[in-house]
Amino acid sequence: MGSGRMRVHVAHHALVPESSFFSELPAGATEQRLARAVMLVSALVFLMLVPFAKTPLVQVWAFIPTYESALIVNDLMTAALLIGQFLISRSKALRVLVCGYLFSGLMAVAHMLSFPGLYADGGLIGGDKQTTAWLYMFWHSGFPLCVIAYTCWEGEMRGSAQRGLAVGIAAVAAVAAGLTLLATTEARALLPAIMAGNHYTPAMVVVVSTVWLLSLAALVMLWRRQRPSVLDQWLKVVMCAWLCDIALSAVFNGGRFDLGFYAGRVYGLLAASLVLLVLLVENGWLYARLLETAAELQRLNGADALTGIANRRAFDDVLQREWRRSQRSRAPLALLMIDVDHFKSFNDCYGHVAGDECLRQVATVLADAVKRSGEVAARYGGEEFAVLLPEVDAEAAMPMAQRICQAICLLDIAHAQSPTAARVTVSVGVACIRPVGRSDTEPRPDPVALIRLADAALYAAKLDGRNRAHMARPEARPNPEPEALVAVG
């Protein structure tokens, strides 16, 4: 609450956003420029590496499990984040993209387990030298197909989103298992040989060209979308990296463990990490917006709809908190109860619209009067207001009440029906108490005692002619609190 002012300024997009996720948020000029810049840098690095792609390098076997493990974790984390978005948005396109990342992660597992010489001479699940290469081709053709489907499917799912997701996951698992069995069992005889030792056969040219063209088609489909989302922009970067990955590690290189082999897989890892990074940034952005919205809703819940200052509920909460703090610290606590003089006759004479405007102007004066942390001005009810002043004694509270009376007079709001003056005035009741020690047999005081004291002082101000402030005296203290409270004044 800070200074106690509770103006209602609500940005529409903060409470009712047009879109929640990057998969729905249209890509702005900044996102488009950044994505294009990343693709340009990626293409330049690719062109610089191509002439050296066949350069043999040291066989670092630890690179394979490290690269594959990171890739698997990235793909599965990306799928998990997209699942959360799908369950909320129920987007058909997102479900396909979830399936794409799950497929990529599962095929990466199979590819790693089949790699010859890594865990076993022929791979843990390997059939022969062709197994790993074919799993790589299946892997790098399945994901682009899912991206192509992502660009074609629109709308929300009908029926249960959980059931639709379960069906999609089961289908992906079945396809990944089927392709793995095709490459690792006797059925692999149906596939042409694409590896000869650590080198490629002529059949590889046809296979890898097909896989590469699928990635190119996915990139073109993303580029042709009329209203690309933020996610679409980064998927373009991913597919661009996949093109470089396939070209370096299966087209321009000579075989395993050369520069193209390593560089292509680094491209693939960076591509897998990119969307995950974007989704993690998005999660942080959404969480920040959630906190802002929650804070705004809390302010709205505690704000009076007419005047914008604190409402009765918020005032009661602050009073309870400051009361407990006052009892712990034995610091004084002051309360001003303020009533607009002859407000009913003002409404009868000028109408409710003018009456509402009068209350708003009075509230503005009160909000401007509270400046310290913990101080709060509130609309207590009808034409009655309250100002709570923690750690303020009678010597400071009474002058403040008198300044409020003067400030209301200076508003110069005409009030022809007022017998007190020709303009709107207020009466102020001031109470200031300081909790003191008490015995266990004495009744426990509560904040109502302070309100009663201020009400009694307000009543006295009205009896004394209105348009003035009156301080509660010790004799005005209500029972049963007199033994536990000291009225200051």
C-alpha positions as CSV (number, residue, x, y, z in Angstrom):
1,M,0.0,0.0,0.0
2,G,3.0,2.3,0.4
3,S,2.0,5.8,1.0
4,G,-1.6,4.8,1.5
5,R,-2.9,6.0,-1.9
6,M,-4.9,3.5,-3.8
7,R,-5.7,5.0,-7.2
8,V,-7.3,2.7,-9.7
9,H,-5.2,2.7,-12.9
10,V,-5.6,-0.6,-14.7
11,A,-3.9,-1.4,-17.9
12,H,-6.4,-3.6,-19.9
13,H,-3.7,-5.9,-21.2
14,A,-2.4,-6.6,-17.7
15,L,-5.7,-8.2,-16.6
16,V,-7.2,-9.4,-19.9
17,P,-4.3,-10.2,-22.2
18,E,-5.2,-10.8,-25.8
19,S,-2.8,-13.8,-25.9
20,S,-0.9,-15.6,-23.2
21,F,1.7,-17.7,-25.0
22,F,4.4,-17.0,-27.6
23,S,2.7,-19.6,-29.7
24,E,-0.3,-17.2,-29.9
25,L,1.4,-13.8,-29.6
26,P,2.0,-12.3,-33.1
27,A,5.7,-11.7,-33.8
28,G,6.7,-8.1,-33.8
29,A,9.3,-6.4,-35.8
30,T,11.9,-6.9,-33.0
31,E,11.4,-10.7,-32.9
32,Q,11.5,-10.9,-36.7
33,R,14.7,-8.9,-37.0
34,L,16.4,-10.9,-34.2
35,A,15.4,-14.3,-35.7
36,R,16.7,-13.2,-39.2
37,A,19.9,-12.0,-37.6
38,V,20.4,-15.4,-35.9
39,M,19.7,-17.3,-39.2
40,L,22.1,-15.0,-41.1
41,V,24.9,-15.7,-38.6
42,S,24.1,-19.4,-38.7
43,A,24.3,-19.4,-42.5
44,L,27.6,-17.5,-42.5
45,V,29.2,-19.9,-40.0
46,F,27.9,-22.8,-42.1
47,L,29.5,-21.4,-45.3
48,M,32.8,-21.0,-43.5
49,L,32.8,-24.6,-42.3
50,V,31.7,-26.3,-45.5
51,P,35.2,-26.2,-47.2
52,F,36.7,-28.0,-44.1
53,A,33.8,-30.4,-43.5
54,K,35.9,-33.5,-44.5
55,T,38.9,-32.6,-42.3
56,P,39.5,-35.6,-40.0
57,L,39.6,-34.8,-36.3
58,V,40.4,-36.8,-33.2
59,Q,37.8,-39.5,-32.3
60,V,36.3,-38.2,-29.1
61,W,33.9,-40.9,-28.0
62,A,32.8,-38.9,-25.0
63,F,31.4,-36.3,-27.4
64,I,28.6,-38.7,-28.5
65,P,27.0,-39.5,-25.1
66,T,27.4,-35.9,-24.0
67,Y,25.9,-34.4,-27.1
68,E,23.0,-37.0,-27.2
69,S,22.2,-36.7,-23.5
70,A,22.0,-32.9,-23.7
71,L,19.8,-33.2,-26.8
72,I,17.5,-35.7,-25.1
73,V,17.1,-33.5,-22.0
74,N,16.5,-30.4,-24.2
75,D,13.8,-32.1,-26.3
76,L,12.0,-33.7,-23.4
77,M,12.0,-30.4,-21.4
78,T,10.7,-28.5,-24.5
79,A,8.0,-31.1,-24.9
80,A,7.0,-30.8,-21.2
81,L,6.7,-27.0,-21.5
82,L,4.7,-27.3,-24.7
83,I,2.4,-29.8,-23.0
84,G,1.5,-27.3,-20.3
85,Q,0.6,-24.7,-23.0
86,F,-1.4,-27.2,-25.0
87,L,-3.5,-28.3,-22.0
88,I,-4.5,-24.6,-21.6
89,S,-4.8,-23.5,-25.2
90,R,-6.0,-26.9,-26.6
91,S,-4.3,-26.0,-29.8
92,K,-4.1,-28.8,-32.4
93,A,-0.9,-27.3,-33.8
94,L,0.7,-27.3,-30.4
95,R,-0.2,-31.0,-29.9
96,V,1.6,-31.8,-33.1
97,L,4.7,-29.8,-32.1
98,V,4.7,-31.6,-28.7
99,C,4.7,-34.9,-30.6
100,G,7.6,-33.6,-32.8
101,Y,9.8,-32.9,-29.8
102,L,8.8,-36.2,-28.1
103,F,9.7,-38.1,-31.3
104,S,13.0,-36.2,-31.5
105,G,13.9,-37.1,-27.9
106,L,12.9,-40.8,-28.2
107,M,14.8,-41.2,-31.5
108,A,17.9,-39.5,-29.9
109,V,17.8,-42.2,-27.2
110,A,17.7,-45.0,-29.8
111,H,20.4,-43.3,-31.8
112,M,22.7,-43.1,-28.8
113,L,22.1,-46.7,-27.7
114,S,22.8,-48.0,-31.2
115,F,26.0,-46.0,-31.8
116,P,28.8,-48.6,-32.5
117,G,31.7,-48.6,-30.2
118,L,30.0,-46.3,-27.6
119,Y,28.5,-48.8,-25.1
120,A,29.3,-51.9,-27.1
121,D,31.2,-52.8,-30.3
122,G,28.0,-53.0,-32.3
123,G,25.9,-50.7,-30.1
124,L,23.6,-51.9,-27.3
125,I,20.7,-52.2,-29.7
126,G,22.5,-52.1,-33.0
127,G,22.1,-54.7,-35.7
128,D,25.0,-53.6,-38.0
129,K,26.8,-50.5,-39.2
130,Q,23.7,-49.2,-40.9
131,T,21.6,-49.0,-37.8
132,T,22.8,-45.7,-36.4
133,A,22.8,-44.0,-39.7
134,W,19.2,-45.0,-40.5
135,L,18.1,-44.0,-37.0
136,Y,19.6,-40.6,-37.7
137,M,17.7,-40.3,-40.9
138,F,14.4,-41.4,-39.4
139,W,15.0,-38.9,-36.5
140,H,15.8,-36.0,-38.9
141,S,12.9,-36.7,-41.2
142,G,10.2,-37.2,-38.5
143,F,10.7,-33.8,-36.7
144,P,10.4,-31.7,-40.0
145,L,7.2,-33.7,-40.8
146,C,5.8,-32.7,-37.5
147,V,6.7,-29.0,-38.1
148,I,5.0,-29.2,-41.5
149,A,1.9,-30.6,-39.8
150,Y,2.2,-27.9,-37.1
151,T,1.9,-25.2,-39.8
152,C,-1.1,-26.8,-41.4
153,W,-3.3,-27.6,-38.4
154,E,-5.4,-24.8,-36.9
155,G,-8.1,-24.4,-34.3
156,E,-8.8,-26.0,-30.9
157,M,-9.3,-29.6,-30.1
158,R,-12.7,-30.9,-29.4
159,G,-13.3,-33.3,-26.5
160,S,-10.8,-34.0,-23.7
161,A,-7.4,-32.4,-24.2
162,Q,-5.8,-34.9,-21.8
163,R,-7.2,-37.8,-23.9
164,G,-6.0,-36.2,-27.1
165,L,-2.6,-35.7,-25.7
166,A,-2.4,-39.3,-24.4
167,V,-3.3,-40.5,-27.9
168,G,-0.6,-38.3,-29.5
169,I,2.1,-39.5,-27.1
170,A,1.1,-43.2,-27.6
171,A,1.3,-42.7,-31.4
172,V,4.7,-41.1,-31.2
173,A,6.0,-43.9,-28.9
174,A,4.6,-46.5,-31.3
175,V,6.2,-44.8,-34.4
176,A,9.5,-44.4,-32.6
177,A,9.5,-48.0,-31.5
178,G,8.5,-49.2,-34.9
179,L,11.3,-47.3,-36.7
180,T,13.8,-48.4,-34.1
181,L,12.8,-52.1,-34.6
182,L,13.0,-51.6,-38.4
183,A,16.6,-50.4,-38.1
184,T,17.8,-52.9,-35.4
185,T,16.1,-56.2,-36.2
186,E,16.2,-58.5,-39.2
187,A,13.8,-56.1,-41.0
188,R,16.7,-53.8,-41.6
189,A,17.4,-55.9,-44.7
190,L,14.6,-54.0,-46.3
191,L,16.7,-50.8,-46.1
192,P,19.5,-50.0,-48.5
193,A,23.1,-49.8,-47.2
194,I,24.0,-46.2,-46.6
195,M,27.3,-46.7,-44.6
196,A,30.5,-48.5,-45.6
197,G,32.6,-48.5,-42.5
198,N,32.8,-44.9,-41.4
199,H,32.0,-43.6,-44.9
200,Y,28.8,-43.1,-46.9
201,T,27.5,-45.1,-49.8
202,P,26.0,-43.6,-53.0
203,A,22.5,-44.5,-51.6
204,M,23.1,-42.1,-48.9
205,V,22.9,-39.2,-51.4
206,V,19.2,-40.0,-52.2
207,V,18.3,-40.6,-48.5
208,V,20.0,-37.6,-47.1
209,S,18.7,-35.4,-49.9
210,T,15.1,-36.4,-49.0
211,V,15.7,-35.7,-45.4
212,W,17.3,-32.3,-46.1
213,L,14.4,-31.4,-48.4
214,L,11.9,-32.2,-45.7
215,S,13.7,-29.7,-43.4
216,L,13.7,-27.2,-46.2
217,A,9.9,-27.7,-46.8
218,A,9.3,-27.2,-43.1
219,L,11.2,-23.9,-43.2
220,V,9.3,-22.7,-46.3
221,M,6.0,-23.6,-44.6
222,L,6.9,-21.6,-41.6
223,W,8.0,-18.7,-43.7
224,R,4.7,-18.7,-45.6
225,R,2.5,-18.3,-42.6
226,Q,0.6,-15.0,-42.9
227,R,0.6,-14.1,-39.2
228,P,3.6,-15.8,-37.7
229,S,3.8,-16.1,-33.9
230,V,6.8,-15.5,-31.8
231,L,7.2,-19.3,-31.6
232,D,7.1,-19.5,-35.4
233,Q,10.0,-17.1,-35.7
234,W,12.2,-19.3,-33.5
235,L,11.1,-22.5,-35.2
236,K,12.4,-20.9,-38.4
237,V,15.8,-20.6,-36.8
238,V,15.6,-24.2,-35.6
239,M,14.8,-25.5,-39.1
240,C,17.6,-23.4,-40.5
241,A,20.0,-25.0,-38.0
242,W,18.6,-28.4,-38.9
243,L,19.5,-27.8,-42.5
244,C,23.0,-26.9,-41.5
245,D,23.2,-29.9,-39.2
246,I,22.1,-32.4,-41.9
247,A,24.3,-30.8,-44.6
248,L,27.4,-30.7,-42.5
249,S,27.1,-34.1,-40.8
250,A,25.7,-36.1,-43.7
251,V,26.3,-34.3,-47.0
252,F,29.5,-32.3,-47.1
253,N,31.5,-34.4,-44.6
254,G,33.3,-37.6,-45.4
255,G,32.2,-39.8,-42.5
256,R,32.2,-40.0,-38.7
257,F,34.5,-37.9,-36.5
258,D,35.5,-35.3,-39.1
259,L,34.8,-31.6,-38.8
260,G,31.4,-31.8,-40.5
261,F,30.4,-34.6,-38.1
262,Y,31.2,-32.6,-35.0
263,A,30.0,-29.2,-36.4
264,G,26.7,-30.6,-37.6
265,R,25.8,-32.1,-34.3
266,V,26.7,-28.9,-32.5
267,Y,24.2,-27.1,-34.8
268,G,21.6,-29.7,-33.9
269,L,22.2,-29.2,-30.2
270,L,22.0,-25.4,-30.5
271,A,18.7,-25.8,-32.5
272,A,17.3,-28.1,-29.8
273,S,18.3,-25.6,-27.1
274,L,16.9,-22.6,-28.8
275,V,13.2,-23.2,-28.5
276,L,13.7,-24.5,-24.9
277,L,15.5,-21.2,-24.1
278,V,12.6,-19.2,-25.6
279,L,10.1,-21.2,-23.6
280,L,12.0,-20.7,-20.4
281,V,12.2,-16.9,-21.1
282,E,8.4,-17.0,-21.8
283,N,7.8,-18.8,-18.5
284,G,9.6,-16.1,-16.7
285,W,7.8,-13.4,-18.6
286,L,4.4,-15.1,-17.9
287,Y,5.3,-15.4,-14.2
288,A,6.2,-11.7,-14.0
289,R,2.9,-10.8,-15.6
290,L,1.1,-13.1,-13.2
291,L,2.6,-11.3,-10.3
292,E,1.7,-8.0,-11.7
293,T,-1.8,-9.1,-12.4
294,A,-2.2,-10.5,-8.9
295,A,-0.9,-7.3,-7.4
296,E,-3.3,-5.2,-9.5
297,L,-6.2,-7.5,-8.5
298,Q,-5.2,-7.1,-4.9
299,R,-5.2,-3.3,-5.3
300,L,-8.6,-3.4,-7.0
301,N,-9.9,-5.6,-4.2
302,G,-8.8,-3.1,-1.7
303,A,-9.8,0.1,-3.6
304,D,-13.1,2.0,-3.3
305,A,-14.7,1.9,-6.7
306,L,-15.9,5.6,-6.5
307,T,-13.0,7.4,-5.0
308,G,-10.0,5.2,-5.8
309,I,-8.6,5.2,-2.2
310,A,-8.7,2.2,0.2
311,N,-12.1,0.7,0.9
312,R,-13.5,-0.5,4.2
313,R,-12.1,-4.0,3.8
314,A,-8.6,-2.7,3.1
315,F,-8.8,-0.2,6.0
316,D,-9.8,-3.0,8.4
317,D,-6.9,-5.1,7.3
318,V,-4.4,-2.2,7.8
319,L,-5.9,-1.3,11.1
320,Q,-5.5,-4.8,12.4
321,R,-1.9,-5.0,11.2
322,E,-0.9,-1.6,12.6
323,W,-2.7,-2.3,15.9
324,R,-0.6,-5.4,16.4
325,R,2.5,-3.5,15.5
326,S,1.6,-0.7,17.9
327,Q,1.1,-3.2,20.7
328,R,4.5,-4.8,20.1
329,S,6.4,-1.5,19.9
330,R,4.3,0.5,22.4
331,A,4.2,3.2,19.7
332,P,1.2,5.5,19.4
333,L,-1.5,5.0,16.8
334,A,-3.8,7.8,15.6
335,L,-7.0,7.7,13.8
336,L,-9.0,10.4,12.1
337,M,-12.7,9.8,11.4
338,I,-14.0,12.3,8.9
339,D,-17.6,13.1,7.9
340,V,-18.7,15.4,5.1
341,D,-21.0,18.0,6.8
342,H,-24.7,18.0,5.7
343,F,-23.9,15.6,2.8
344,K,-27.5,14.4,2.5
345,S,-28.8,17.9,1.9
346,F,-25.9,18.4,-0.7
347,N,-27.1,15.4,-2.6
348,D,-30.7,16.5,-2.4
349,C,-29.8,19.9,-3.7
350,Y,-27.2,19.1,-6.4
351,G,-27.9,15.5,-7.3
352,H,-26.0,12.3,-6.9
353,V,-23.5,13.0,-9.8
354,A,-22.4,16.1,-8.0
355,G,-22.3,14.2,-4.7
356,D,-20.0,11.6,-6.2
357,E,-17.7,14.2,-7.5
358,C,-17.6,15.9,-4.1
359,L,-16.6,12.6,-2.5
360,R,-13.9,12.1,-5.0
361,Q,-12.4,15.5,-4.3
362,V,-12.5,15.0,-0.6
363,A,-10.8,11.6,-1.1
364,T,-8.1,13.3,-3.2
365,V,-7.3,15.7,-0.4
366,L,-7.1,12.8,2.1
367,A,-4.9,10.8,-0.2
368,D,-2.5,13.7,-0.6
369,A,-2.4,14.1,3.2
370,V,-0.9,10.7,3.9
371,K,2.7,10.5,2.9
372,R,4.5,8.1,5.2
373,S,4.7,4.4,4.9
374,G,1.8,2.7,6.7
375,E,-0.5,5.7,6.6
376,V,-3.7,5.1,4.7
377,A,-6.7,7.1,3.7
378,A,-9.9,5.1,3.2
379,R,-13.6,5.5,2.5
380,Y,-15.2,4.1,5.6
381,G,-18.8,4.2,4.3
382,G,-21.1,6.6,2.6
383,E,-19.8,10.2,3.2
384,E,-17.5,9.0,6.0
385,F,-13.7,8.6,5.6
386,A,-10.9,7.4,7.9
387,V,-7.2,8.2,8.0
388,L,-4.9,5.9,10.0
389,L,-1.6,7.3,11.2
390,P,0.9,4.8,12.7
391,E,3.5,6.2,15.2
392,V,1.7,9.6,15.3
393,D,0.9,11.2,18.6
394,A,-1.8,13.7,19.5
395,E,0.5,16.7,19.0
396,A,1.0,15.7,15.4
397,A,-2.5,14.2,14.7
398,M,-4.5,17.2,15.7
399,P,-2.7,19.7,13.4
400,M,-3.0,17.3,10.5
401,A,-6.8,17.1,11.1
402,Q,-7.0,20.9,11.1
403,R,-5.1,21.1,7.9
404,I,-7.5,18.6,6.3
405,C,-10.5,20.8,7.4
406,Q,-8.8,23.8,5.8
407,A,-7.9,21.9,2.6
408,I,-11.6,20.8,2.2
409,C,-12.7,24.4,2.6
410,L,-10.2,25.6,0.0
411,L,-11.8,23.2,-2.5
412,D,-14.6,25.8,-2.5
413,I,-17.4,23.3,-3.4
414,A,-20.6,25.3,-3.2
415,H,-23.2,24.0,-0.7
416,A,-26.1,26.4,-0.5
417,Q,-28.0,24.2,1.9
418,S,-25.3,24.0,4.5
419,P,-26.2,25.9,7.7
420,T,-22.4,25.9,8.6
421,A,-21.0,27.6,5.5
422,A,-21.7,28.2,1.9
423,R,-19.4,25.5,0.8
424,V,-18.6,21.9,1.6
425,T,-16.9,21.3,5.0
426,V,-15.9,18.3,7.1
427,S,-15.9,17.4,10.7
428,V,-13.0,15.4,12.1
429,G,-12.8,13.2,15.1
430,V,-9.2,12.5,16.3
431,A,-8.2,9.6,18.6
432,C,-4.7,8.7,19.6
433,I,-3.9,5.8,21.9
434,R,-0.8,4.0,23.1
435,P,-1.1,0.4,24.3
436,V,0.3,-0.2,27.8
437,G,1.1,-3.3,29.8
438,R,-1.8,-5.2,31.3
439,S,-2.4,-8.1,33.6
440,D,-3.6,-11.5,32.5
441,T,-7.0,-10.9,34.1
442,E,-7.7,-7.7,32.1
443,P,-9.7,-7.9,28.9
444,R,-7.6,-7.9,25.7
445,P,-8.1,-4.6,23.8
446,D,-8.8,-4.5,20.1
447,P,-8.8,-1.9,17.3
448,V,-12.5,-1.3,17.9
449,A,-11.5,0.8,20.9
450,L,-9.7,3.2,18.7
451,I,-12.6,3.5,16.3
452,R,-15.0,4.2,19.2
453,L,-12.7,6.9,20.5
454,A,-12.5,8.6,17.1
455,D,-16.3,8.2,16.6
456,A,-16.9,9.9,20.0
457,A,-14.6,12.7,19.0
458,L,-16.3,13.1,15.6
459,Y,-19.7,13.3,17.4
460,A,-18.3,16.0,19.7
461,A,-17.0,18.0,16.6
462,K,-20.5,17.9,15.1
463,L,-22.1,19.0,18.4
464,D,-19.6,21.8,18.6
465,G,-20.7,23.4,15.3
466,R,-19.0,21.2,12.6
467,N,-16.3,22.3,10.2
468,R,-13.7,21.5,12.9
469,A,-11.5,18.8,14.4
470,H,-12.0,17.5,17.9
471,M,-9.6,15.4,19.9
472,A,-10.8,12.4,22.0
473,R,-10.2,13.0,25.7
474,P,-9.4,10.4,28.3
475,E,-12.9,10.5,29.6
476,A,-14.2,9.5,26.2
477,R,-12.4,6.1,26.5
478,P,-14.9,3.3,26.1
479,N,-15.1,0.3,28.4
480,P,-13.9,-2.4,28.8
481,E,-10.6,-1.2,27.4
482,P,-9.7,1.7,29.9
483,E,-7.2,-0.4,31.8
484,A,-5.3,-1.4,28.7
485,L,-5.3,1.8,26.6
486,V,-4.1,5.2,27.3
487,A,-5.9,7.9,25.3
488,V,-3.5,10.7,24.4
489,G,-4.9,14.2,24.3
